[in-house]
């Protein structure tokens, strides 16, 4: 049990060994990005934040903050349990209690459309994966493991209609028995489940139900990501194509909402940093670009990766840095954009519709969030009284 907790706690940071970077070829790829919820920025476009002064605070001035925050959207806030609230009010819309190691930090807990939430309850000894509306109501069990199996990381399909989840028997070299690990798909509407692969400890990142492809990182003792698997569901028996990472990565893979691309961000304190991405089914065709951030996220509805850049003091690559700009690259077109201002260094996520970025106001107080509207640079501060576990759509 201790070994398992150590393994997965290590994967929250995203660090890639320099030897890996040296082996990644910089390749240009043709492609067409998906439509953006706001007009796409042209290459090297720059927006100056309308509010570079301290962010307006919800509940304070009735102008900037109230016009930016929106009660149609909200957050999953994790403290002792998990609570759903709107951007405009601290009142709980709904609550639930994922048990023990729910792997929220390694899973896409909220569906891409922002309307459903998935979580293990319980996570050990016959793990049960449950799905329910973010607004409340009864949770439905969609996957139940055998008594000896525990829940691992999971990911939603790009269309919010399915889940791909990993299970294992908690056996990591020292359990005295054989390791058992499985990868399952779940059709949320029908409840149909299928075991699609066995034999590795997986970190699922994407399921393209149209292309019939599942992508997952492979991990093991020590928490390193040792490879990347693509499972072809178009014909049986299902083929698993594995790409080893040599040397292994210590970090987390992230996939775009449309399941077209995956990336790792490489933030090395005091050293050069890079973003490395690839088409979801072709990790061998990696591309990379230098970036000056601490963490990065996909913007919903786009092929854009965003991060907080211009970190101060110079060379800082930790949560306690200060950021002076929001930067992005569209991996399909190469277009770049910048929104200037002053923010915390930790990009936590996006509003579900992609119109606003969510940043921890400071590395030491992650309960204080700053929302930044990408189109205008306007900002608003929201205090959530816990840690952010996801962004939701309430109506």
C-alpha positions as CSV (number, residue, x, y, z in Angstrom):
1,X,0.0,0.0,0.0
2,X,2.8,2.4,0.9
3,X,4.6,1.5,-2.2
4,X,1.5,2.3,-4.3
5,X,1.0,5.7,-2.7
6,X,4.6,6.6,-3.3
7,X,4.4,5.5,-6.9
8,X,1.5,7.8,-7.8
9,X,2.3,10.7,-5.6
10,X,5.5,11.1,-7.6
11,X,3.7,11.6,-10.8
12,X,2.1,14.9,-10.1
13,X,5.3,16.8,-11.1
14,X,6.1,16.9,-14.8
15,X,9.9,16.4,-15.3
16,X,11.6,14.9,-18.3
17,X,15.3,13.9,-18.3
18,X,17.6,16.0,-20.5
19,X,18.7,12.9,-22.3
20,X,15.2,12.4,-23.6
21,X,15.1,16.0,-24.9
22,X,18.3,15.4,-26.8
23,X,16.8,12.4,-28.6
24,X,13.5,14.1,-29.6
25,X,13.7,15.4,-33.2
26,X,12.0,18.7,-33.9
27,X,9.6,18.0,-36.7
28,X,7.1,20.2,-38.5
29,X,3.7,18.7,-39.2
30,X,0.8,19.8,-41.3
31,X,-2.7,19.8,-39.7
32,X,-5.9,21.8,-39.3
33,X,-6.8,22.8,-35.7
34,X,-10.3,22.5,-34.3
35,X,-12.4,25.6,-34.1
36,X,-11.7,27.8,-31.1
37,X,-14.5,29.1,-28.8
38,X,-13.1,32.6,-29.3
39,X,-11.5,33.9,-32.5
40,X,-8.2,32.2,-33.1
41,X,-5.1,34.2,-32.4
42,X,-2.8,34.8,-35.4
43,X,0.9,33.8,-35.1
44,X,2.7,35.9,-32.4
45,X,-0.5,37.7,-31.6
46,X,-0.4,39.7,-28.4
47,X,-3.2,40.9,-26.0
48,X,-2.4,43.3,-23.2
49,X,-4.4,42.5,-20.1
50,X,-7.1,45.1,-19.4
51,X,-6.5,44.6,-15.7
52,X,-2.8,44.3,-14.8
53,X,-3.6,45.7,-11.4
54,X,-4.8,43.3,-8.7
55,X,-7.7,41.2,-9.9
56,X,-11.2,42.2,-9.1
57,X,-12.6,40.1,-6.3
58,X,-16.0,38.2,-6.3
59,X,-18.2,39.8,-3.7
60,X,-16.3,43.1,-3.9
61,X,-16.6,45.5,-6.8
62,X,-19.8,44.8,-8.8
63,X,-18.1,45.6,-12.1
64,X,-15.2,43.6,-13.6
65,X,-15.5,40.4,-11.4
66,X,-19.3,40.0,-11.7
67,X,-19.2,40.6,-15.4
68,X,-16.4,38.0,-15.9
69,X,-17.5,35.2,-13.5
70,X,-20.5,33.2,-14.7
71,X,-23.0,31.1,-12.8
72,X,-23.4,28.7,-15.8
73,X,-19.9,27.4,-14.9
74,X,-18.2,26.3,-11.8
75,X,-15.6,24.1,-10.0
76,X,-15.2,20.8,-8.3
77,X,-13.5,21.7,-5.0
78,X,-11.7,19.0,-3.0
79,X,-11.3,19.3,0.7
80,X,-12.3,16.4,3.0
81,X,-14.8,15.4,0.3
82,X,-15.6,17.0,-3.0
83,X,-18.1,19.9,-3.6
84,X,-19.5,21.4,-6.8
85,X,-20.0,25.1,-6.7
86,X,-20.6,27.9,-9.3
87,X,-18.0,30.6,-10.2
88,X,-20.3,33.2,-8.6
89,X,-21.3,31.6,-5.3
90,X,-19.7,29.6,-2.5
91,X,-23.0,27.7,-2.0
92,X,-22.7,23.9,-2.7
93,X,-24.6,22.8,-5.8
94,X,-23.8,19.2,-5.0
95,X,-21.3,17.1,-3.1
96,X,-19.8,13.6,-3.1
97,X,-17.1,11.7,-1.2
98,X,-14.6,9.8,-3.3
99,X,-12.9,7.3,-1.0
100,X,-9.2,7.1,-0.1
101,X,-6.9,7.2,-3.2
102,X,-9.4,8.4,-5.8
103,X,-6.5,9.3,-8.2
104,X,-8.2,12.7,-8.9
105,X,-4.8,14.2,-9.6
106,X,-4.1,11.5,-12.3
107,X,-7.5,11.3,-13.8
108,X,-9.9,13.4,-15.9
109,X,-12.5,13.4,-13.2
110,X,-14.9,15.8,-15.0
111,X,-16.1,14.9,-18.5
112,X,-14.9,17.1,-21.4
113,X,-18.4,18.6,-21.7
114,X,-18.3,19.5,-18.0
115,X,-21.6,17.8,-17.2
116,X,-20.6,14.5,-15.6
117,X,-18.1,13.5,-12.9
118,X,-16.5,10.1,-12.4
119,X,-14.8,8.8,-9.3
120,X,-13.9,5.6,-7.5
121,X,-16.0,4.7,-4.5
122,X,-14.5,2.6,-3.0
123,X,-11.1,2.5,-4.7
124,X,-9.8,-0.7,-3.0
125,X,-11.0,-4.2,-2.6
126,X,-13.5,-4.5,-5.4
127,X,-13.2,-0.9,-6.7
128,X,-16.3,0.7,-8.1
129,X,-16.2,3.5,-10.7
130,X,-19.2,5.7,-10.4
131,X,-20.7,8.4,-12.7
132,X,-23.2,11.2,-11.9
133,X,-24.3,14.6,-13.0
134,X,-22.2,17.5,-11.6
135,X,-25.4,19.1,-10.5
136,X,-26.3,16.1,-8.2
137,X,-28.6,13.1,-8.3
138,X,-27.8,9.5,-7.8
139,X,-24.4,8.1,-8.8
140,X,-24.4,5.1,-11.1
141,X,-21.9,2.3,-10.8
142,X,-20.4,1.7,-14.3
143,X,-17.5,-0.6,-13.6
144,X,-16.9,-2.9,-10.7
145,X,-13.6,-4.7,-10.1
146,X,-13.1,-8.1,-8.6
147,X,-12.6,-8.2,-4.8
148,X,-8.8,-8.3,-5.2
149,X,-8.6,-5.4,-7.6
150,X,-8.2,-1.7,-6.9
151,X,-8.9,1.3,-9.0
152,X,-6.2,3.2,-10.8
153,X,-6.2,6.2,-13.2
154,X,-9.0,6.8,-15.7
155,X,-9.9,9.1,-18.5
156,X,-13.0,10.2,-20.4
157,X,-13.5,9.6,-24.1
158,X,-13.4,12.8,-26.1
159,X,-17.2,12.8,-26.6
160,X,-18.0,12.4,-22.8
161,X,-19.8,9.1,-23.7
162,X,-17.2,6.6,-22.3
163,X,-14.4,6.0,-19.9
164,X,-11.2,4.0,-20.1
165,X,-10.0,2.8,-16.7
166,X,-7.1,0.9,-15.2
167,X,-7.3,-1.7,-12.5
168,X,-4.6,-3.7,-10.6
169,X,-4.1,-5.9,-7.6
170,X,-1.7,-3.7,-5.7
171,X,1.2,-6.0,-6.5
172,X,4.5,-4.1,-7.2
173,X,7.4,-6.5,-7.0
174,X,7.2,-6.9,-3.2
175,X,3.7,-8.4,-2.7
176,X,4.9,-12.0,-2.9
177,X,2.6,-12.9,-5.7
178,X,1.9,-12.2,-9.4
179,X,1.0,-8.7,-10.6
180,X,-2.4,-8.5,-12.2
181,X,-3.3,-5.3,-14.2
182,X,-6.1,-4.6,-16.6
183,X,-7.4,-1.8,-18.9
184,X,-11.2,-1.5,-19.4
185,X,-13.5,0.6,-21.5
186,X,-17.0,1.7,-20.3
187,X,-19.9,2.9,-22.4
188,X,-21.6,5.3,-19.9
189,X,-25.1,5.2,-21.5
190,X,-25.5,1.5,-21.9
191,X,-23.2,0.4,-19.1
192,X,-21.4,-2.0,-21.4
193,X,-17.8,-2.8,-20.2
194,X,-14.9,-4.6,-21.9
195,X,-11.4,-5.6,-20.9
196,X,-9.2,-4.5,-23.7
197,X,-5.7,-5.2,-22.4
198,X,-3.8,-6.8,-19.6
199,X,-0.3,-6.9,-18.2
200,X,0.9,-3.3,-17.6
201,X,0.2,-0.6,-15.0
202,X,-1.5,2.0,-17.2
203,X,-2.3,5.7,-17.0
204,X,-5.1,6.2,-19.5
205,X,-5.0,9.6,-21.3
206,X,-7.5,9.4,-24.2
207,X,-10.1,7.4,-26.0
208,X,-11.1,8.4,-29.5
209,X,-14.3,6.4,-30.0
210,X,-14.6,7.4,-33.6
211,X,-11.1,6.2,-34.6
212,X,-11.4,3.3,-32.1
213,X,-8.1,4.1,-30.4
214,X,-7.2,4.2,-26.7
215,X,-3.9,5.8,-25.5
216,X,-2.2,5.3,-22.1
217,X,1.1,5.8,-20.4
218,X,2.8,2.8,-18.9
219,X,4.3,3.1,-15.4
220,X,5.7,0.9,-12.6
221,X,7.8,1.0,-9.4
222,X,9.2,4.4,-8.7
223,X,6.5,6.2,-10.5
224,X,8.3,6.6,-13.8
225,X,6.5,6.6,-17.1
226,X,8.3,3.9,-19.0
227,X,6.3,3.9,-22.2
228,X,3.2,4.8,-24.2
229,X,0.7,2.3,-25.5
230,X,-1.9,2.7,-28.2
231,X,-4.7,0.1,-28.3
232,X,-6.4,-0.4,-31.7
233,X,-10.1,-1.4,-31.0
234,X,-11.0,-1.6,-34.7
235,X,-10.6,-5.3,-34.9
236,X,-10.1,-8.3,-32.6
237,X,-7.9,-9.4,-31.1
238,X,-7.1,-5.9,-30.1
239,X,-3.5,-4.9,-31.0
240,X,-1.4,-3.0,-28.5
241,X,1.4,-0.9,-30.0
242,X,4.0,0.1,-27.4
243,X,6.6,2.9,-27.6
244,X,9.2,2.7,-24.8
245,X,10.5,5.9,-23.3
246,X,14.3,5.6,-22.8
247,X,15.2,6.9,-20.4
248,X,11.9,6.9,-18.5
249,X,9.9,10.0,-17.7
250,X,9.0,11.1,-14.3
251,X,5.7,12.9,-14.9
252,X,2.3,12.9,-16.4
253,X,0.9,12.7,-20.0
254,X,-2.0,15.0,-21.0
255,X,-4.2,14.7,-24.0
256,X,-6.3,17.3,-25.8
257,X,-10.1,17.1,-25.3
258,X,-10.6,16.0,-28.9
259,X,-8.1,13.1,-28.4
260,X,-6.0,14.3,-31.4
261,X,-2.7,15.1,-29.5
262,X,-0.8,14.3,-26.3
263,X,2.0,16.3,-24.7
264,X,4.5,16.4,-21.8
265,X,5.8,19.6,-20.5
266,X,9.4,19.8,-19.3
267,X,10.0,22.3,-16.6
268,X,13.5,22.1,-15.2
269,X,14.4,24.5,-12.4
270,X,17.3,26.7,-13.4
271,X,17.5,25.0,-16.8
272,X,15.9,25.0,-20.3
273,X,12.3,23.9,-20.5
274,X,10.4,22.4,-23.5
275,X,7.0,21.2,-24.6
276,X,7.0,17.9,-26.4
277,X,3.9,16.7,-28.2
278,X,2.7,14.2,-30.8
279,X,-0.5,13.0,-32.6
280,X,-2.3,10.7,-30.2
281,X,-1.6,7.5,-32.2
282,X,2.0,8.4,-33.3
283,X,4.4,9.2,-30.5
284,X,7.3,8.5,-32.8
285,X,6.5,11.8,-34.6
286,X,7.3,14.0,-31.7
287,X,7.6,17.8,-32.0
288,X,9.0,20.2,-29.4
289,X,9.3,23.9,-28.6
290,X,11.0,25.8,-25.9
291,X,8.7,27.2,-23.2
292,X,9.3,29.3,-20.1
293,X,6.6,27.9,-17.8
294,X,6.1,25.7,-14.8
295,X,3.0,23.8,-16.0
296,X,0.9,23.6,-19.2
297,X,-2.6,22.6,-20.2
298,X,-4.7,22.0,-23.3
299,X,-7.3,24.7,-24.0
300,X,-10.7,23.0,-24.5
301,X,-12.1,23.0,-28.1
302,X,-8.7,23.7,-29.6
303,X,-5.3,22.3,-30.4
304,X,-3.7,25.0,-28.3
305,X,-1.3,24.4,-25.3
306,X,-1.2,27.3,-22.8
307,X,1.2,28.1,-19.9
308,X,2.1,31.0,-17.7
309,X,5.4,32.5,-19.0
310,X,7.8,35.3,-18.2
311,X,8.3,33.8,-14.7
312,X,10.1,35.9,-12.1
313,X,12.6,35.9,-10.6
314,X,14.6,34.9,-13.8
315,X,15.0,31.1,-14.1
316,X,12.3,30.3,-11.6
317,X,10.4,27.1,-12.3
318,X,8.4,26.4,-9.2
319,X,4.8,27.2,-7.9
320,X,6.1,30.3,-6.0
321,X,7.1,32.1,-9.1
322,X,5.2,35.1,-10.5
323,X,4.1,35.1,-14.1
324,X,4.0,38.1,-16.4
325,X,2.2,36.6,-19.5
326,X,0.0,33.8,-20.7
327,X,1.5,32.1,-23.7
328,X,0.2,29.5,-26.1
329,X,1.1,27.5,-29.2
330,X,-1.4,25.9,-31.6
331,X,0.3,22.5,-32.3
332,X,-1.7,22.1,-35.5
333,X,-0.9,25.4,-37.1
334,X,2.1,26.8,-35.2
335,X,0.2,30.0,-34.3
336,X,1.4,31.7,-31.1
337,X,-0.5,34.1,-28.7
338,X,0.3,36.1,-25.6
339,X,-1.8,37.7,-23.0
340,X,0.2,40.1,-20.8
341,X,-0.4,40.8,-17.1
342,X,0.7,39.6,-13.7
343,X,-0.4,36.2,-12.3
344,X,0.6,33.2,-10.2
345,X,2.8,30.7,-12.0
346,X,0.5,27.6,-11.7
347,X,-2.0,27.1,-14.6
348,X,-4.7,24.9,-13.0
349,X,-7.0,24.5,-16.0
350,X,-9.7,26.2,-18.1
351,X,-13.3,27.1,-18.0
352,X,-15.1,24.3,-19.8
353,X,-15.9,26.4,-22.9
354,X,-12.2,27.5,-23.2
355,X,-13.0,31.2,-22.8
356,X,-11.1,31.7,-19.5
357,X,-7.9,30.3,-18.0
358,X,-7.8,29.3,-14.3
359,X,-4.6,30.1,-12.4
360,X,-3.7,29.5,-8.7
361,X,-3.2,33.0,-7.3
362,X,0.0,31.9,-5.5
363,X,1.8,28.7,-5.1
364,X,1.4,28.7,-1.3
365,X,-2.4,29.5,-1.4
366,X,-4.0,27.3,-4.1
367,X,-7.4,28.0,-2.6
368,X,-7.3,31.4,-4.3
369,X,-7.9,31.3,-8.0
370,X,-7.5,33.9,-10.7
371,X,-9.8,33.7,-13.8
372,X,-8.4,35.4,-16.9
373,X,-10.6,35.9,-19.9
374,X,-8.4,35.1,-22.9
375,X,-10.2,37.4,-25.4
376,X,-9.9,40.5,-23.3
377,X,-7.3,39.9,-20.6
378,X,-9.9,40.8,-17.9
379,X,-9.3,39.1,-14.5
380,X,-11.4,38.1,-11.5
381,X,-10.4,36.5,-8.2
382,X,-12.3,33.6,-6.7
383,X,-11.7,32.0,-3.3
384,X,-12.7,28.3,-3.3
385,X,-11.7,27.0,0.2
386,X,-10.0,23.9,-1.1
387,X,-8.1,22.6,-4.1
388,X,-9.4,22.7,-7.6
389,X,-10.3,19.2,-8.9
390,X,-11.9,20.2,-12.2
391,X,-14.1,22.8,-14.0
392,X,-17.8,22.1,-14.7
393,X,-20.7,23.3,-16.7
394,X,-23.8,23.8,-14.6
395,X,-26.3,24.8,-17.3
